[in-house]
Amino acid sequence: MIQIAAIALFALSLGGVVYFILSGVKVKAGWQKGNGPIARWLDERRRTKFNDQLPEALATMSNALRAGFSISQAFESVVEQGEKPMSEEFAILQQQLRIGMSFEDALSSMSDRVGSEDLTLVTTAILISRKTGGNVTEIFDKISDTIRARQKIARKVRTLTAQGRMQGLLVSAMPFILGIAMVLLKPEMMIPFLCSLTGVVSVVVVLLLIAVGWLIIRKIIKIDV
């Protein structure tokens, strides 16, 4: 009876962990907009790629404006010459403008959808320049230089904190490696332990401690630039 209860508790705990990890993930292209860790990881990965492509997109728009194109045609040049996800987001922007959405609302919609601070800076500069009549090409060049400098610092910080991230991964993986090794080497001792209530509770406590330790390490090595 105790073994059945222990197995049920272990299955329930494992199911809860899997549900937490996968919760909120929408299987579709583009932004996942979910609440689970995988959804947030996918969004952050896509946002990072978008930010990396932003300076090149600004250079493309700046060159288009210098050639006498309008701001809408400059957006179209990003759609034609850019890579995903940059080209996808500007394609959505163009579609919204074609169906009658105002220029300001379309830019705000893209900024909210992407969630990038760099893009928010760009959209704010565009909207201000439209009202005040500033030189958009010079603004794009300055923002592009600022973003490149920030990305350079961010890469340097990531390099300096690589050792801390690796230590966090090793410390987090070590209990799992030791547990698998013990099961393979001493199955007659470990299997009854894992099927007992004490064993299941111990595994759950270890998982919680690993999660807390990883969050602490991640908080220490995460530096906002």
HELIX and SHEET records of a PDB file:
HELIX    1   1 ILE A    2  LEU A   22  1                                  21    
HELIX    2   2 PRO A   37  ARG A   66  1                                  30    
HELIX    3   3 ILE A   71  GLN A   81  1                                  11    
HELIX    4   4 MET A   86  ARG A   98  1                                  13    
HELIX    5   5 PHE A  103  VAL A  114  1                                  12    
HELIX    6   6 GLU A  117  THR A  132  1                                  16    
HELIX    7   7 VAL A  136  LEU A  160  1                                  25    
HELIX    8   8 ALA A  162  LEU A  185  1                                  24    
HELIX    9   9 PRO A  187  LEU A  194  1                                   8    
HELIX   10  10 LEU A  197  ILE A  221  1                                  25    
END                                                                             
